[in-house]
């Protein structure tokens, strides 16, 4: 009898876990915007310039029933959602929903917009048509589909450019290659997108301090 009760408890626990997992998956939608704390070589400079550890962003897409993140990391590519989360610092992430985006009517257009942005990674962080970086991909894709880009554009001069990591990155990518930083160049940072009033938090994992 004891073994039967334990078996029943296990089955109910497994059933509850399955329901919970499905419910969590159902909270996600195509077009949701996901942020994590990148551990790439340039992330310290981005943190320094923007004032935030949330330094990388992508958009949720579905392929054959599985969740992926469309992201600009070299060429634009689709990364399995869990792999994207695992790459971030402490596996922390935040997923937001953009109120201007309707997945019921705009999913096809979003996929087309993402493909249109499939360009080499922009190490100069310029709003050009030749290359793209992570938050630029999200901004331009949403701009094309909804008529409004996610986040508020800034200019380079609005960022903190006097920190050691930023200075080193500017020297390596611009000065040493004969280029100059344009302080008036528009730029969109992940944290500026996260602060967009049209974004609503739908899911997150942030490690308790």
Backbone as numpy.savetxt, mean C-alpha at the origin, in Angstrom:
# Nx Ny Nz CAx CAy CAz Cx Cy Cz
-17.20 -41.26 27.04 -18.03 -40.05 27.04 -17.17 -38.79 27.04
-16.08 -38.83 27.85 -15.18 -37.68 27.93 -14.55 -37.39 26.58
-14.14 -38.47 25.88 -13.51 -38.30 24.57 -14.50 -37.71 23.56
-15.77 -38.13 23.67 -16.81 -37.62 22.77 -17.01 -36.13 22.98
-17.06 -35.72 24.25 -17.23 -34.30 24.58 -16.06 -33.47 24.05
-14.84 -34.01 24.21 -13.66 -33.30 23.72 -13.69 -33.17 22.19
-14.16 -34.24 21.54 -14.26 -34.21 20.08 -15.27 -33.17 19.62
-16.42 -33.13 20.32 -17.46 -32.16 19.98 -16.94 -30.74 20.17
-16.23 -30.50 21.28 -15.66 -29.17 21.54 -14.68 -28.78 20.45
-13.87 -29.75 20.02 -12.87 -29.47 18.98 -13.56 -29.11 17.66
-14.61 -29.87 17.32 -15.34 -29.61 16.08 -15.96 -28.23 16.10
-16.58 -27.88 17.23 -17.20 -26.55 17.35 -16.15 -25.45 17.27
-15.00 -25.67 17.90 -13.92 -24.68 17.86 -13.41 -24.50 16.44
-13.25 -25.62 15.73 -12.78 -25.57 14.35 -13.80 -24.86 13.46
-15.08 -25.15 13.69 -16.15 -24.52 12.93 -16.16 -23.01 13.17
-16.00 -22.61 14.43 -15.98 -21.19 14.79 -14.79 -20.49 14.14
-13.64 -21.17 14.12 -12.45 -20.60 13.50 -12.66 -20.41 12.01
-13.29 -21.40 11.37 -13.57 -21.32 9.93 -14.49 -20.15 9.62
-15.55 -20.01 10.42 -16.49 -18.90 10.24 -15.78 -17.57 10.43
-14.93 -17.51 11.46 -14.20 -16.27 11.75 -13.28 -15.90 10.60
-12.58 -16.91 10.05 -11.65 -16.67 8.94 -12.40 -16.19 7.70
-13.54 -16.82 7.41 -14.34 -16.41 6.26 -14.89 -15.00 6.44
-15.30 -14.70 7.66 -15.84 -13.36 7.93 -14.77 -12.31 7.74
-13.54 -12.64 8.18 -12.44 -11.68 8.02 -12.15 -11.45 6.55
-12.18 -12.55 5.76 -11.92 -12.42 4.33 -13.00 -11.59 3.65
-14.24 -11.75 4.11 -15.34 -11.04 3.49 -15.32 -9.54 3.80
-14.52 -9.12 4.77 -14.44 -7.69 5.06 -13.61 -6.98 4.00
-12.84 -7.73 3.22 -11.99 -7.13 2.21 -12.75 -6.93 0.91
-12.34 -5.92 0.16 -12.93 -5.64 -1.14 -11.83 -5.29 -2.13
-12.08 -5.57 -3.39 -11.18 -5.11 -4.44 -11.07 -3.59 -4.35
-9.85 -3.09 -4.46 -9.64 -1.64 -4.39 -9.28 -1.14 -3.01
-9.41 -2.00 -1.99 -8.97 -1.59 -0.65 -7.48 -1.27 -0.70
-7.07 -0.30 0.08 -5.69 0.19 0.06 -4.96 -0.30 1.30
-3.86 -1.00 1.12 -3.13 -1.59 2.23 -1.76 -0.95 2.39
-1.42 -0.66 3.64 -0.13 -0.04 3.99 0.66 -0.99 4.88
1.98 -0.96 4.74 2.82 -1.62 5.73 4.09 -0.80 5.95
4.85 -1.22 6.95 6.09 -0.53 7.29 7.23 -1.24 6.56
7.62 -0.68 5.46 8.62 -1.32 4.60 9.96 -1.47 5.32
10.67 -2.53 4.95 12.03 -2.74 5.46 13.04 -2.67 4.32
12.67 -2.00 3.25 13.57 -1.85 2.10 14.70 -0.88 2.45
15.69 -0.82 1.58 16.85 0.02 1.84 16.51 1.51 1.85
15.44 1.89 1.14 15.08 3.31 1.08 14.05 3.71 2.14
13.55 2.75 2.91 12.45 3.04 3.84 12.83 4.03 4.93
14.09 3.99 5.39 14.51 4.93 6.43 14.47 6.37 5.91
14.84 6.55 4.66 14.79 7.89 4.07 13.35 8.36 3.91
12.46 7.44 3.53 11.05 7.80 3.38 10.45 8.16 4.73
10.79 7.38 5.75 10.32 7.69 7.11 10.80 9.06 7.55
12.06 9.33 7.28 12.67 10.61 7.66 11.99 11.77 6.95
11.74 11.61 5.66 11.16 12.69 4.86 9.69 12.93 5.16
8.95 11.84 5.38 7.50 11.96 5.56 7.06 12.02 7.01
7.96 11.60 7.92 7.62 11.61 9.34 6.79 10.42 9.77
6.81 9.34 8.98 6.00 8.17 9.32 6.70 6.88 8.91
6.48 5.83 9.71 7.01 4.50 9.38 6.15 3.78 8.34
4.95 4.27 8.10 4.10 3.65 7.07 4.60 4.12 5.71
5.47 3.31 5.11 6.24 3.77 3.96 5.95 3.03 2.66
5.01 2.09 2.67 4.71 1.38 1.43 3.21 1.11 1.35
2.70 1.10 0.12 1.26 0.98 -0.08 0.96 0.24 -1.37
-0.17 -0.45 -1.39 -0.64 -1.13 -2.59 -2.15 -1.25 -2.54
-2.72 -1.93 -3.53 -4.18 -2.08 -3.62 -4.56 -3.55 -3.72
-5.64 -3.93 -3.07 -6.09 -5.32 -3.10 -6.79 -5.65 -4.41
-6.40 -6.79 -4.96 -7.03 -7.32 -6.17 -7.27 -8.82 -5.94
-8.14 -9.39 -6.74 -8.46 -10.82 -6.62 -8.07 -11.54 -7.90
-7.48 -12.71 -7.74 -7.15 -13.56 -8.88 -7.49 -15.00 -8.51
-8.45 -15.57 -9.22 -8.89 -16.95 -8.98 -9.30 -17.16 -7.52
-9.99 -16.18 -6.96 -10.51 -16.31 -5.62 -9.52 -16.03 -4.50
-8.30 -15.65 -4.85 -7.28 -15.38 -3.84 -6.90 -13.90 -3.85
-6.55 -13.39 -2.67 -6.22 -11.98 -2.54 -4.76 -11.72 -2.85
-4.54 -10.66 -3.63 -3.20 -10.20 -3.97 -3.13 -8.69 -3.74
-1.91 -8.18 -3.72 -1.69 -6.74 -3.61 -0.99 -6.26 -4.87
-1.63 -5.35 -5.59 -0.99 -4.71 -6.74 -0.08 -3.62 -6.18
1.21 -3.73 -6.47 2.18 -2.80 -5.88 3.29 -2.49 -6.88
3.87 -1.31 -6.72 5.01 -0.90 -7.55 6.28 -1.17 -6.76
6.99 -2.22 -7.14 8.26 -2.59 -6.50 9.21 -3.09 -7.58
9.70 -2.21 -8.40 10.36 -2.61 -9.62 9.28 -2.40 -10.66
8.95 -3.43 -11.46 7.73 -3.27 -12.25 6.53 -3.44 -11.32
5.38 -2.99 -11.76 4.16 -3.22 -11.00 3.85 -4.71 -11.05
3.54 -5.30 -9.90 3.23 -6.73 -9.87 2.18 -7.02 -8.81
1.61 -8.22 -8.88 0.64 -8.67 -7.89 1.33 -9.64 -6.94
1.31 -9.30 -5.66 1.95 -10.10 -4.62 0.88 -10.74 -3.75
0.99 -12.03 -3.43 0.02 -12.63 -2.50 -0.09 -11.79 -1.23
-1.32 -11.58 -0.78 -1.57 -10.70 0.36 -0.70 -11.05 1.56
-0.63 -12.33 1.91 0.14 -12.70 3.10 1.62 -12.42 2.91
2.13 -12.59 1.70 3.54 -12.28 1.43 3.80 -10.79 1.61
2.85 -9.98 1.16 2.97 -8.52 1.33 3.02 -8.18 2.81
2.13 -8.78 3.59 2.10 -8.52 5.03 3.39 -8.99 5.69
3.86 -10.17 5.31 5.07 -10.73 5.93 6.31 -9.88 5.69
6.34 -9.16 4.58 7.50 -8.32 4.26 7.61 -7.11 5.16
6.51 -6.65 5.72 6.51 -5.44 6.52 7.10 -5.65 7.90
7.53 -4.58 8.52 8.08 -4.63 9.87 7.05 -5.17 10.84
7.43 -6.20 11.59 6.55 -6.84 12.58 5.25 -7.37 11.98
5.22 -7.48 10.64 4.02 -7.93 9.93 2.82 -7.02 10.21
3.11 -5.77 10.52 2.04 -4.80 10.78 1.46 -4.30 9.46
0.16 -4.05 9.47 -0.49 -3.52 8.27 -1.76 -2.78 8.65
-2.22 -1.94 7.75 -3.51 -1.28 7.87 -4.19 -1.31 6.51
-5.46 -1.68 6.50 -6.22 -1.73 5.25 -7.36 -0.72 5.34
-7.43 0.13 4.33 -8.45 1.18 4.29 -9.33 1.00 3.06
-10.55 1.52 3.16 -11.47 1.52 2.03 -11.67 2.95 1.54
-11.55 3.13 0.24 -11.68 4.46 -0.38 -13.14 4.69 -0.74
-13.76 5.66 -0.13 -15.21 5.86 -0.30 -15.60 6.20 -1.73
-14.67 6.74 -2.51 -14.99 7.11 -3.90 -15.00 5.91 -4.84
-14.50 4.77 -4.35 -14.38 3.58 -5.22 -15.51 2.60 -4.94
-16.21 2.20 -6.00 -17.30 1.23 -5.91 -16.87 -0.05 -6.62
-16.53 -1.11 -5.87 -16.04 -2.33 -6.51 -17.08 -3.00 -7.41
-18.35 -2.74 -7.19 -19.40 -3.36 -8.00 -19.38 -2.84 -9.44
-18.98 -1.60 -9.62 -19.02 -0.99 -10.95 -17.65 -0.58 -11.49
-16.64 -0.58 -10.62 -15.35 -0.02 -11.02 -14.19 -1.01 -11.03
-14.44 -2.28 -10.68 -13.34 -3.25 -10.59 -12.61 -3.42 -11.91
-13.34 -3.60 -13.00 -12.72 -3.80 -14.30 -11.88 -2.59 -14.70
-12.41 -1.41 -14.44 -11.69 -0.18 -14.77 -10.43 -0.05 -13.92
-10.50 -0.49 -12.66 -9.33 -0.42 -11.79 -8.23 -1.34 -12.30
-8.59 -2.55 -12.69 -7.59 -3.48 -13.20 -6.92 -2.92 -14.46
-7.72 -2.28 -15.31 -7.17 -1.66 -16.51 -6.22 -0.52 -16.15
-6.61 0.27 -15.16 -5.77 1.40 -14.72 -4.45 0.91 -14.14
-4.50 -0.18 -13.38 -3.27 -0.75 -12.81 -2.34 -1.22 -13.92
-2.91 -1.91 -14.92 -2.09 -2.39 -16.04 -1.47 -1.22 -16.79
-2.20 -0.12 -16.88 -1.70 1.06 -17.59 -0.49 1.67 -16.87
-0.44 1.45 -15.55 0.66 1.99 -14.75 1.83 1.00 -14.63
1.78 -0.07 -15.39 2.84 -1.09 -15.30 4.11 -0.57 -15.97
4.89 0.15 -15.19 6.10 0.81 -15.69 7.26 0.50 -14.75
8.49 0.83 -15.14 9.62 0.64 -14.24 9.46 1.46 -12.96
10.12 1.01 -11.91 10.02 1.73 -10.63 10.71 3.08 -10.74
10.10 4.09 -10.14 10.62 5.45 -10.21 11.46 5.76 -8.98
12.77 5.61 -9.10 13.66 5.88 -7.97 13.79 7.37 -7.69
13.27 8.21 -8.59 13.36 9.66 -8.40 12.08 10.24 -7.79
11.05 9.43 -7.66 9.77 9.86 -7.07 9.20 11.09 -7.80
9.14 10.98 -9.12 8.58 12.06 -9.93 7.21 11.66 -10.46
6.33 12.62 -10.63 5.00 12.36 -11.19 5.10 12.35 -12.72
5.84 11.38 -13.24 6.05 11.30 -14.68 5.23 10.15 -15.26
5.21 10.05 -16.57 4.49 8.97 -17.24 5.42 7.82 -17.63
6.72 7.98 -17.36 7.69 6.96 -17.75 7.90 5.91 -16.67
7.78 6.31 -15.41 8.04 5.41 -14.28 6.97 5.65 -13.21
6.91 4.74 -12.24 5.95 4.92 -11.15 6.50 4.38 -9.84
6.05 4.94 -8.73 6.41 4.42 -7.40 5.13 4.03 -6.67
5.25 3.44 -5.50 4.10 2.76 -4.88 2.88 3.64 -4.68
3.05 4.77 -4.03 1.89 5.63 -3.75 1.41 6.35 -5.00
2.30 6.54 -5.97 1.89 7.13 -7.25 0.97 6.18 -8.00
1.28 4.88 -7.95 0.43 3.87 -8.57 -0.99 3.95 -8.01
-1.11 3.98 -6.69 -2.42 4.05 -6.04 -3.13 5.36 -6.41
-2.38 6.45 -6.35 -2.96 7.77 -6.64 -3.51 7.83 -8.06
-2.68 7.44 -9.04 -3.08 7.58 -10.44 -4.17 6.58 -10.83
-4.11 5.38 -10.28 -5.14 4.39 -10.59 -6.50 4.86 -10.09
-6.54 5.36 -8.86 -7.80 5.85 -8.31 -8.26 7.13 -9.02
-7.32 7.96 -9.41 -7.66 9.18 -10.15 -8.32 8.83 -11.47
-7.77 7.85 -12.16 -8.32 7.44 -13.45 -9.72 6.85 -13.30
-9.91 6.07 -12.26 -11.18 5.34 -12.10 -12.26 6.18 -11.45
-11.90 6.96 -10.44 -12.92 7.69 -9.66 -12.94 9.19 -9.93
-11.90 9.70 -10.59 -11.82 11.14 -10.83 -11.13 11.89 -9.71
-10.70 11.14 -8.68 -10.00 11.77 -7.56 -8.90 10.83 -7.07
-7.67 11.35 -7.00 -6.56 10.55 -6.51 -6.63 10.38 -5.00
-6.18 9.24 -4.51 -6.17 8.98 -3.07 -5.01 9.73 -2.42
-5.33 10.60 -1.46 -4.29 11.35 -0.77 -4.12 12.75 -1.33
-3.40 13.56 -0.58 -3.16 14.95 -0.97 -1.73 15.11 -1.46
-1.60 15.64 -2.66 -0.26 15.88 -3.22 0.48 16.93 -2.41
1.77 16.69 -2.24 2.67 17.68 -1.66 3.73 18.02 -2.70
4.67 18.85 -2.31 5.85 19.11 -3.12 7.07 18.67 -2.32
8.16 18.41 -3.03 9.36 17.98 -2.34 9.75 18.94 -1.22
9.55 20.22 -1.44 9.94 21.21 -0.45 9.10 21.12 0.83
7.97 20.40 0.77 7.13 20.23 1.95 7.65 19.13 2.87
8.56 18.31 2.37 9.09 17.19 3.13 10.35 17.59 3.89
10.72 16.75 4.84 11.98 17.00 5.56 13.12 16.41 4.72
13.94 17.28 4.18 15.00 16.84 3.27 16.40 16.96 3.86
16.48 17.35 5.13 17.80 17.60 5.72 18.28 16.47 6.62
17.56 15.37 6.67 17.99 14.23 7.49 19.10 13.45 6.82
19.89 12.70 7.57 21.03 11.97 7.00 20.64 10.91 5.97
19.56 10.19 6.21 19.15 9.15 5.25 18.64 9.77 3.95
17.90 10.86 4.06 17.40 11.55 2.87 18.57 12.14 2.08
19.49 12.78 2.78 20.65 13.37 2.11 21.44 12.31 1.36
21.63 11.16 1.98 22.39 10.08 1.35 21.68 9.56 0.11
20.34 9.45 0.18 19.58 8.97 -0.96 19.60 9.97 -2.11
19.47 11.26 -1.78 19.53 12.31 -2.81 20.88 12.31 -3.50
21.93 12.15 -2.72 23.29 12.13 -3.29 23.46 10.95 -4.23
23.02 9.78 -3.79 23.20 8.56 -4.58 22.39 8.59 -5.87
21.14 9.00 -5.78 20.24 8.89 -6.93 20.21 10.14 -7.81
20.52 11.28 -7.24 20.45 12.52 -8.01 21.82 13.14 -8.24
22.43 13.62 -7.17 23.69 14.36 -7.30 24.75 13.56 -8.04
24.95 12.30 -7.64 26.01 11.48 -8.24 25.71 11.08 -9.69
24.48 11.29 -10.13 24.12 10.95 -11.52 23.87 12.19 -12.37
24.24 13.36 -11.81 24.11 14.60 -12.56 22.72 15.18 -12.59
21.85 14.73 -11.71 20.49 15.26 -11.65 20.35 16.22 -10.47
19.32 17.05 -10.53 19.05 17.98 -9.43 17.64 17.76 -8.90
17.49 17.92 -7.61 16.16 17.80 -7.00 15.36 19.05 -7.28
14.14 18.87 -7.77 13.24 19.99 -8.02 12.32 20.16 -6.81
12.50 21.21 -6.02 11.68 21.38 -4.81 10.19 21.55 -5.11
9.85 21.91 -6.35 8.45 22.12 -6.73 7.80 20.85 -7.30
8.57 19.78 -7.40 8.03 18.53 -7.97 6.92 17.96 -7.08
5.74 17.68 -7.64 4.67 17.08 -6.85 5.05 15.67 -6.39
4.61 15.31 -5.20 4.89 13.98 -4.67 3.73 13.54 -3.78
3.44 12.26 -3.80 2.42 11.71 -2.92 3.08 10.64 -2.05
2.96 10.77 -0.75 3.57 9.81 0.18 2.51 8.88 0.73
2.90 7.68 1.15 1.92 6.75 1.74 1.17 7.35 2.93
1.87 8.08 3.79 1.19 8.61 4.98 0.16 9.67 4.59
0.41 10.44 3.54 -0.59 11.41 3.08 -1.83 10.70 2.55
-1.63 9.53 1.97 -2.79 8.76 1.53 -3.55 8.19 2.72
-2.82 7.71 3.70 -3.47 7.15 4.89 -4.31 8.21 5.60
-3.92 9.46 5.50 -4.62 10.56 6.17 -5.81 11.10 5.38
-6.03 10.55 4.18 -7.15 11.02 3.35 -8.47 10.81 4.10
-9.27 11.85 4.20 -10.54 11.76 4.93 -11.54 10.83 4.25
-11.27 10.48 2.99 -12.16 9.58 2.27 -11.79 8.11 2.47
-10.79 7.86 3.31 -10.38 6.49 3.61 -10.93 6.08 4.98
-11.47 4.87 5.04 -11.99 4.32 6.29 -11.24 3.04 6.63
-10.75 2.94 7.85 -10.01 1.75 8.28 -10.96 0.56 8.38
-10.60 -0.55 7.72 -11.45 -1.74 7.78 -10.77 -2.92 8.47
-9.45 -2.91 8.52 -8.74 -4.03 9.14 -7.31 -3.60 9.41
-6.73 -4.11 10.51 -5.34 -3.76 10.81 -4.73 -4.76 11.77
-3.41 -4.80 11.74 -2.66 -5.44 12.81 -1.50 -4.51 13.13
-1.50 -4.00 14.33 -0.42 -3.14 14.80 0.08 -3.73 16.11
1.34 -4.07 16.15 1.92 -4.71 17.32 1.85 -3.78 18.52
1.37 -4.31 19.65 1.28 -3.50 20.87 2.67 -3.19 21.37
2.86 -1.97 21.82 4.19 -1.54 22.26 4.39 -1.84 23.75
